[in-house]
Amino acid sequence: MSASAGGSLTPEPIGGRRRASRTNAEWTAATVATLTRHARVEFGSRGYAQALVERICSEAGLTKGALYYHFGSKRGLFEAVIRDVERDIVERIEARADALDDVAGCRPRRFCGVPRCRDR
C-alpha cells in the first residue's frame, strides 16, 4: 500500500497496472445481470412464493437496496427473470431452426413471422 496526498493508504494496482474503472452503465448492467442470474436460480428451485429476496441478495453479494432500486419489488425481479428465460428460449429455437435450414436444405421458418427470416 502507498500513502496518497491526503495521507490515506491506497492499494497498489495488481500486476503493476491500474484497472480501467467501470462506467455507471457498466456497473448497472453488471448489478442487474448478477441479481437476475441469482434470482433465476432461486425462483427456479423454490418457486415465487418460497423465494426470498434476502437469499437472492446474499447469494449475489448485493444489498436489498440494490434489488429494489433496479427492480422495484420482488415481482419486478421475477418479471425480469421471465423476460430473461423467454429470451433464452427464443434464441434456442432460432438456433435450432437455423441448424435445420443448414442441414435439411429446407426453410421451416417460411411463415413463422420472424423478422430476420430469409424466406419472407
Stockholm file with secondary structure:
# STOCKHOLM 1.0

chainA/1-120         MSASAGGSLTPEPIGGRRRASRTNAEWTAATVATLTRHARVEFGSRGYAQALVERICSEAGLTKGALYYHFGSKRGLFEAVIRDVERDIVERIEARADALDDVAGCRPRRFCGVPRCRDR
#=GR chainA/1-120 SS CEECTTSCEECCCGGGCCCCCCCHHHHHHHHHHHHHHHHHHHHHHHHHHHCCHHHHHHHHTCCHHHHHHHHSSHHHHHHHHHHHHHHHHHHHHHHHHHHHHHHHCCCTTTTSCCTTCTTC
#=GC SS_cons         CEECTTSCEECCCGGGCCCCCCCHHHHHHHHHHHHHHHHHHHHHHHHHHHCCHHHHHHHHTCCHHHHHHHHSSHHHHHHHHHHHHHHHHHHHHHHHHHHHHHHHCCCTTTTSCCTTCTTC
//
